[in-house]
């Protein structure tokens, strides 16, 4: 299907965004003389999306900022050659890390870009008021998303809901509590977005949809129900929002058929922005390629037709692989979520178990670039969000929750479950999240809200503090959330308070 290509016609004053430009920009446009028409605002919305990409793009040789959220999960062995990911693997990262700075800078650039649109859009005439509200909903969704990442990665951070007019004053803000950021920014923005974005799904355009807004809102409430807020009312709200997405019948799990396995639909660019994909980072080869695919290709061999290097990134730890049921197609099943051999052009290549989840086979001819999207919100995640929230709210799982979990289990080749206690069902849901959502930057958020991590050796969840990672490093009490980047604290001493 035709995929949405991000096209930027604006340059945000503090960032060139060069890698996202698809046209020559012949003149500089400022906020004062640019945001005048409906077309201007559509272009400005695209600029907000641009800052999502950097953490998921390979830099240097094989640096990948998103890896910092995966190393803490205990699921992976770092095999990258450049040192930055290794610092997170052995827990020696510091506030001088380029990875945390990447997330911090891009989230706040995205927020500033969103604030410009949100501030300007009321003054622009639209032919259709619903289109105006939909664009405003997109901007507010993206602002909420950036803040959701910031509070989970860094904890208390500055809250800024208006464009910068005087960087020396309104650009230097104190930290705001996580609770206030959820209540003042994230939740209201997502409530507005779910009620006003005109697209029900991303199919056909790849943009944020009302379904994505409601899905993220459910996940936000799930986070608020846990550490550090522990909002007693949030779990019921998570249940309500997730159930509404289920009942909308807008999304479904991929299933295997005569032509493709569901794994090969999940990692096939032809299926991006459809069915299970609630919201993706959108790429397009060759105009706007992704480097995630080549990052995960096994480094010990070269099997693409271009002959370009393959980087490995991080490999599944043996304990992680062993934690899957032997019958689970997602585990030690070649070309499930992982693979240790691949045949092409009549030759079979063998290598250590590597991540297959993002392996779009088009990369055989396009490496190092790929047109494969990266999943930001997936229906499997939403189903498990509902199952957990319903079980916690009502004291035991209902039939819809069993159906949600069993749909995921059966697709993976496992038998159905029934008759579990609240505690046993909770652990089953957590395990399915651990097995289903690996390498998608979701397990980190589960660790933050539950303060628990799955110990594959014990086959149980244990406190994150004191847990030994595959590197042998022990997680200390002050390790999470991550430290605010040193450079930002040096610029704004209020961040040190």
GUVOGU-589262 format. One line per 10 residues: number of its first residue (from 1); for each residue x, y, z of C-alpha. Coordinates in pm, 1 decimal. Each point is the difference from the previous one (the first is absolute). Layout:
# GUVOGU-589262
NUM> X Y Z; ...
This chain:
# GUVOGU-589262
1> 0.0 0.0 0.0; 105.8 360.8 -44.9; 173.4 123.4 312.8; -11.2 341.2 157.1; 315.6 202.8 -63.6; 83.0 282.3 236.6; 59.8 319.2 -190.5; 117.7 309.2 183.8; -33.3 345.4 -146.1; 96.2 182.7 318.3
11> 319.0 39.8 191.5; -47.3 29.6 372.0; 223.7 278.7 121.0; 210.7 -211.0 233.5; 51.9 -300.1 -229.0; 66.6 -45.2 -368.9; -173.6 -339.5 -24.8; 207.4 -52.3 -311.7; -34.6 -374.9 -8.5; -376.4 29.4 -28.4
21> -14.7 244.5 -289.5; -131.5 -131.7 -326.5; 3.2 328.4 -190.4; 247.0 283.4 -38.1; -89.6 279.4 237.6; 70.7 326.1 -180.2; -96.5 242.7 275.3; -33.5 10.6 375.6; -346.2 8.6 148.9; -62.5 109.4 358.1
31> -296.8 -56.6 225.0; -114.0 359.8 -51.7; -19.2 -15.0 -379.3; -63.3 -367.4 -62.4; -299.7 -125.3 198.7; -262.0 178.4 -206.0; -190.3 -265.9 -193.7; -135.4 -351.6 35.0; 284.5 -125.2 -222.1; 252.9 170.3 227.6
41> -138.5 -185.4 301.1; 1.8 -334.2 -180.4; 369.3 49.9 -74.4; 62.9 106.5 358.6; -161.4 -319.7 130.0; 247.0 -201.2 -205.4; 281.6 182.1 177.7; -120.2 -132.5 335.9; 26.6 -358.5 -123.4; 359.4 56.9 -110.6
51> 144.4 -10.4 351.0; -128.0 -352.3 62.3; 263.2 -156.5 -222.4; 345.5 72.9 135.1; -1.3 -253.2 288.8; -83.4 -273.7 -253.4; 269.4 88.8 -252.0; 346.2 -150.8 2.7; 279.5 252.5 46.9; 376.1 -34.8 -12.3
61> 78.0 -362.0 -76.7; -268.8 -181.1 198.1; -125.6 236.1 268.5; -377.6 -19.3 44.9; -151.0 219.8 275.9; -312.2 -217.3 38.3; 230.2 -278.4 126.1; 33.9 180.0 333.3; -362.0 -90.7 79.3; 63.5 -364.8 -89.0
71> 324.6 -72.9 186.8; -170.8 36.7 340.7; -258.6 -268.7 -83.7; 241.0 -292.9 42.2; -113.7 -143.5 -334.4; 305.6 82.3 -207.8; 372.3 -36.5 -45.6; 168.8 303.9 -146.9; 208.0 -77.6 -309.1; 45.6 352.4 -135.5
81> 355.9 115.4 -52.6; -28.7 365.3 91.8; 2.5 55.6 375.3; -318.0 192.1 79.6; -242.4 -294.8 8.5; 258.1 -191.3 203.6; -16.9 263.3 272.5; -371.1 -79.6 44.8; 67.4 -371.9 -24.9; 235.8 7.3 297.8
91> -174.3 295.7 174.3; 298.1 235.1 -22.1; -187.1 266.8 -197.8; 10.6 354.0 134.2; -182.3 331.5 -33.7; 240.8 77.2 -284.5; -156.8 -272.9 -215.6; -83.5 88.8 -358.3; -300.6 -234.6 16.4; -182.8 179.6 281.1
101> 86.0 331.3 -163.7; -151.9 -127.2 -323.7; -331.6 -85.7 166.8; -1.9 322.7 202.9; 78.1 231.3 -292.4; -237.0 -159.6 -246.9; -289.0 -21.1 244.1; 31.8 367.0 89.1; 45.7 102.9 -362.8; -315.8 -194.1 -78.1
111> -180.8 169.8 288.3; 114.6 345.1 -115.3; -115.5 -79.6 -352.2; -336.8 -120.1 132.2; -38.1 309.6 218.1; 52.0 220.8 -305.7; -281.8 -177.0 -184.3; -233.6 -13.1 300.0; 56.4 371.0 60.6; -45.6 98.8 -364.8
121> -287.0 -215.8 -119.6; -285.4 194.7 167.7; 94.9 304.3 -211.8; -10.5 -180.9 -335.5; -320.6 -34.4 -202.2; -91.0 -348.9 -127.0; -267.4 -93.8 -249.6; -109.9 -276.2 236.7; 13.3 42.3 376.8; 30.3 -376.0 46.2
131> 323.9 2.1 -203.0; 131.8 276.3 222.9; -83.6 -192.9 315.0; 152.3 -315.6 -144.8; 333.4 171.8 -64.9; -9.1 144.6 348.6; -66.6 -351.3 129.2; 307.2 -131.1 -182.3; 217.5 272.2 149.7; -132.4 -68.1 349.2
141> 45.7 -376.3 -39.8; 362.9 47.2 -97.5; 65.5 241.5 286.2; -149.8 -252.5 240.5; 212.3 -277.8 -148.2; 320.5 197.5 43.2; -85.3 82.2 360.5; -90.5 -363.7 68.9; 349.1 -101.1 -105.1; 164.4 278.3 197.8
151> -168.0 -76.6 332.5; 69.3 -371.8 -32.5; 362.7 43.5 -103.2; 95.0 292.2 226.8; -271.3 41.8 264.3; -75.2 362.3 92.2; 74.0 228.0 -296.9; -93.2 355.7 -102.6; -356.4 46.7 -121.8; -33.0 241.9 -287.7
161> -334.3 49.5 -173.4; 64.8 318.9 -195.4; 250.2 90.8 -272.8; 329.7 151.5 101.4; 9.7 377.3 -44.6; 303.1 85.9 213.3; 244.4 -293.2 30.8; 190.1 169.7 281.9; -306.0 -3.0 223.2; -280.7 -231.8 -105.4
171> 256.4 -245.5 -133.5; 147.0 -53.2 349.0; -267.8 -170.5 204.1; 2.5 -201.0 323.0; -109.7 -360.1 13.1; -369.8 -84.6 30.3; -121.5 -311.4 178.4; -91.3 -307.8 -204.1; -349.6 9.8 144.5; -59.5 358.6 -113.2
181> 130.4 -71.2 -349.8; -241.0 -292.5 -36.0; -293.4 203.2 133.2; 76.7 327.4 -177.5; 138.5 -111.0 -332.9; -0.3 -368.9 -90.0; -352.6 -105.2 97.5; -185.2 313.8 -120.6; 190.6 -4.0 -328.9; -88.0 -363.5 -68.0
191> -363.9 43.3 99.1; -24.2 284.6 -250.1; 184.4 -199.8 -265.4; -218.4 -310.1 23.2; -313.3 211.8 -38.1; 114.9 216.6 -287.6; 245.2 -180.3 -229.6; -203.0 -88.6 -307.4; 189.3 -316.7 -97.0; -120.0 -318.0 171.6
201> 311.3 -196.7 -103.5; 334.6 78.0 -168.3; -85.2 -196.8 -314.0; 60.7 201.5 -311.7; 193.1 289.5 151.3; 210.3 -122.1 293.0; -97.1 294.0 218.7; -110.4 -11.5 359.2; -357.5 -122.0 30.5; -275.1 20.7 257.7
211> 70.5 -366.8 72.9; 363.2 81.0 72.0; -100.7 279.9 236.8; -236.0 -226.5 193.0; 260.4 -278.2 10.0; 267.7 231.4 135.9; -247.1 138.8 252.7; -67.5 -353.1 126.2; 374.6 -59.4 34.1; 41.7 335.2 176.2
221> -265.2 -94.0 256.7; 170.9 -336.4 48.9; 324.3 185.2 76.3; -177.4 240.3 235.5; -143.5 -294.5 193.0; 353.1 -116.2 75.1; 325.2 146.6 127.3; 62.5 280.0 79.4; -351.4 151.5 -2.6; -204.1 -301.0 115.1
231> -328.8 166.8 -94.3; -273.9 -225.8 136.0; -255.0 112.0 -261.5; 221.6 -31.4 -306.1; -25.6 -376.5 -49.6; -374.9 14.8 -58.4; 55.3 278.7 -253.1; 260.3 -211.5 -179.5; -253.7 -282.9 -19.3; -266.1 233.6 -140.4
241> 219.2 152.0 -270.2; 152.4 -331.5 -108.8; -341.6 -166.0 -21.4; -124.1 282.3 -220.7; 283.6 -69.1 -244.3; -80.9 -371.6 -1.2; -370.7 65.8 -56.6; 73.3 240.9 -285.6; 107.3 -301.0 -211.1; 249.6 231.0 -170.8
251> 300.7 -224.7 62.3; 80.3 -371.1 12.1; 291.1 -236.1 54.0; 187.5 -122.5 -303.5; -67.0 -367.9 -73.2; 190.2 -251.9 -206.9; -153.0 -103.8 -329.6; 98.2 -200.3 -307.4; 232.7 273.0 -124.7; 171.2 137.9 309.6
261> 51.5 -72.7 368.7; -119.2 268.1 237.4; 365.9 69.2 80.7; 61.5 80.5 -365.3; -297.6 232.6 -4.5; 125.7 178.2 310.2; 338.8 64.7 -159.3; -122.9 58.2 -356.0; -18.9 361.8 -115.1; -301.0 -84.3 -218.3
271> -201.4 -50.0 321.3; 111.7 319.7 172.6; -279.9 227.8 122.3; -252.2 -285.8 -17.5; -179.8 -240.2 236.9; 230.1 -43.1 299.6; 199.4 318.4 -52.2; -183.6 270.4 192.8; 277.4 254.7 -47.7; 337.9 -30.1 -170.7
281> 306.1 206.4 -62.0; -36.5 24.8 -376.5; 289.0 -52.9 -240.2; 26.5 -20.8 -376.4; 283.6 -140.7 -207.7; 194.3 161.5 -161.5; -132.6 345.7 89.2; -11.0 -37.7 377.6; 170.3 -325.9 102.4; 27.4 -161.7 342.2
291> 328.3 -132.3 142.3; -165.5 -221.4 263.5; -19.4 -296.7 -233.5; 370.0 -9.3 -80.6; 77.7 65.1 367.1; -162.0 -332.6 93.5; 142.3 -209.9 -285.1; 243.3 -262.0 142.8; 354.1 135.1 -8.9; 185.5 -330.9 -46.3
301> -119.6 -40.8 -358.2; -89.3 211.5 -302.5; -294.3 -139.2 -195.4; -155.4 307.4 -161.2; 45.6 40.4 -373.1; 154.0 343.6 48.7; 283.9 -152.5 203.4; -22.3 280.9 255.2; 105.0 -51.0 361.9; -245.3 -149.3 251.4
311> 23.7 129.1 355.7; -174.2 -238.8 242.1; -100.7 270.2 245.7; -101.7 -220.0 290.9; -76.0 -371.9 11.5; -251.8 -183.8 220.3; 158.1 -130.9 318.3; -14.1 -378.9 34.7; -202.6 28.4 321.2; -254.1 214.2 -183.2
321> -28.1 -255.9 -278.6; -23.6 -284.5 252.1; -287.9 176.4 177.9; -229.6 -59.9 -299.1; -203.3 -319.7 6.2; 157.2 -251.4 -244.5; -327.7 9.6 -194.5; 2.7 381.5 -20.7; 56.9 103.6 -360.7; 142.1 331.2 119.6
331> 297.8 -163.9 176.2; 260.4 -244.3 -136.1; -197.6 -35.7 -321.1; 200.9 113.2 -298.7; -162.5 303.5 -161.0; -246.2 61.1 281.2; 113.9 299.3 203.7; 356.2 -133.3 -30.2; 210.0 -196.0 -247.6; 334.6 -177.3 -9.1
341> 10.7 -94.0 -367.1; -115.8 145.8 -327.4; 0.4 -136.6 -353.1; 26.2 222.1 -304.1; 124.8 -52.7 -353.8; 39.8 -371.3 72.7; 237.2 55.1 293.1; -77.2 -47.5 370.7; 166.2 231.1 250.0; 28.7 -95.6 367.4
351> 61.7 245.4 282.9; -82.7 60.2 368.8; -365.8 57.9 82.5; -88.8 350.5 -120.8; -310.7 220.4 -18.2; -225.5 -93.6 -292.3; -297.2 212.7 108.9; 94.1 294.7 -224.7; 148.5 -192.9 -293.3; -178.9 123.8 -310.3
361> 139.4 -217.0 -280.0; 11.9 298.1 -237.2; 323.2 90.5 178.9; 172.4 -279.3 -190.3; 7.5 245.1 -290.4; 2.4 332.2 186.3; 244.1 -43.1 289.4; 102.4 219.1 183.1; -331.2 181.6 -46.3; -348.6 -139.4 56.5
371> -355.4 116.0 -52.2; -129.0 -197.7 298.9; -192.8 194.3 263.0; 67.9 -30.8 371.7; -301.5 -83.6 221.5; -74.9 268.5 257.2; -341.5 -138.0 105.1; -110.4 -353.0 -81.5; -335.5 -171.3 56.5; 160.6 -285.7 195.4
381> 119.8 259.7 251.3; -350.3 145.5 22.4; -157.1 -342.0 64.6; 241.8 -67.5 284.4; -57.8 349.6 137.8; -371.4 -73.1 21.1; 50.6 -343.2 154.3; 223.2 135.8 274.5; -217.2 301.7 75.5; -323.5 -200.8 9.8
391> 147.6 -266.4 226.9; 132.8 260.4 243.6; -320.7 204.8 -4.3; -248.5 -284.4 44.9; 206.1 -239.4 211.6; 0.7 -285.7 -251.2; 18.6 -42.6 -378.6; -320.5 9.3 -202.7; -69.9 -175.3 -329.3; 126.6 292.0 -210.1
401> 331.6 -1.8 183.6; 37.7 -374.7 -47.4; -81.1 44.7 -367.1; 260.7 275.0 -34.0; 276.4 -208.5 156.9; -103.0 -322.9 -170.9; -6.1 166.8 -340.6; 365.6 87.5 51.7; 86.1 -343.3 142.8; -172.8 -199.1 -273.3
411> 162.8 208.6 -271.8; 334.5 -86.1 160.1; -79.3 -372.7 -6.8; -95.7 -31.0 367.4; -310.3 -146.9 161.9; -272.3 213.1 152.3; -18.6 81.8 371.5; -295.2 19.8 237.3; -88.9 -2.4 367.0; 295.4 205.9 123.2
421> 5.8 203.9 319.0; 46.0 374.6 -21.6; 369.3 -31.4 88.5; 67.4 -284.6 -242.5; -180.5 181.9 -280.2; 196.7 317.6 74.5; 326.2 -190.7 -36.5; -120.5 -166.6 -317.8; -74.8 339.7 -152.9; 337.5 136.5 109.4
431> 174.9 -302.4 -150.5; -183.2 40.0 -328.8; 106.5 363.6 -8.9; 360.1 -109.5 64.8; -9.2 -255.8 -282.4; -214.5 188.4 -249.7; 139.1 353.9 14.5; 376.1 -52.4 18.7; 220.6 248.5 -188.9; -295.5 239.6 -40.7
441> 96.1 229.2 292.6; -304.5 -113.6 199.6; 153.3 -221.9 269.5; 185.3 299.7 143.5; -330.2 175.8 72.6; -130.8 -314.4 170.2; 308.3 -6.0 222.4; -50.9 364.4 96.3; -365.7 -40.9 97.6; 28.1 -340.2 171.4
451> 355.9 28.9 133.1; 20.3 -368.9 -91.1; 201.5 -191.6 -257.9; -36.5 -354.6 -126.1; 273.1 -229.0 129.6; 15.1 -273.3 -262.2; 207.1 -222.9 226.2; -264.9 8.4 272.5; -290.8 16.9 -245.2; -147.3 278.3 208.9
461> -5.8 373.9 41.4; 240.6 155.2 248.7; 79.5 358.5 107.2; 204.1 191.8 -255.0; 229.6 130.6 273.9; 258.1 -266.8 66.9; -62.8 -184.9 -326.2; 306.6 -135.4 -181.4; 3.8 75.1 -371.6; 158.2 -233.0 -259.1
471> 311.7 218.6 17.6; 37.4 -86.1 369.2; -81.8 357.8 103.6; -236.3 43.9 296.1; -277.1 261.7 -22.6; 34.6 251.3 283.5; -281.0 191.8 164.6; 95.1 334.1 -157.5; 51.1 -128.4 -355.1; -351.0 77.0 -128.9
481> -130.4 236.2 -115.5; 297.0 114.6 -204.5; 187.9 316.9 90.9; -86.3 319.0 -184.4; 276.7 66.6 -255.0; 293.5 183.1 154.5; 9.2 257.9 -277.6; -358.9 99.1 75.5; 72.4 37.5 370.3; 302.0 215.9 -76.6
491> -215.6 225.8 -218.4; -289.8 4.2 247.2; 111.7 -42.1 364.3; -368.0 -23.0 104.9; 7.1 -358.5 -131.6; 246.1 -96.9 272.2; -247.4 86.0 277.5
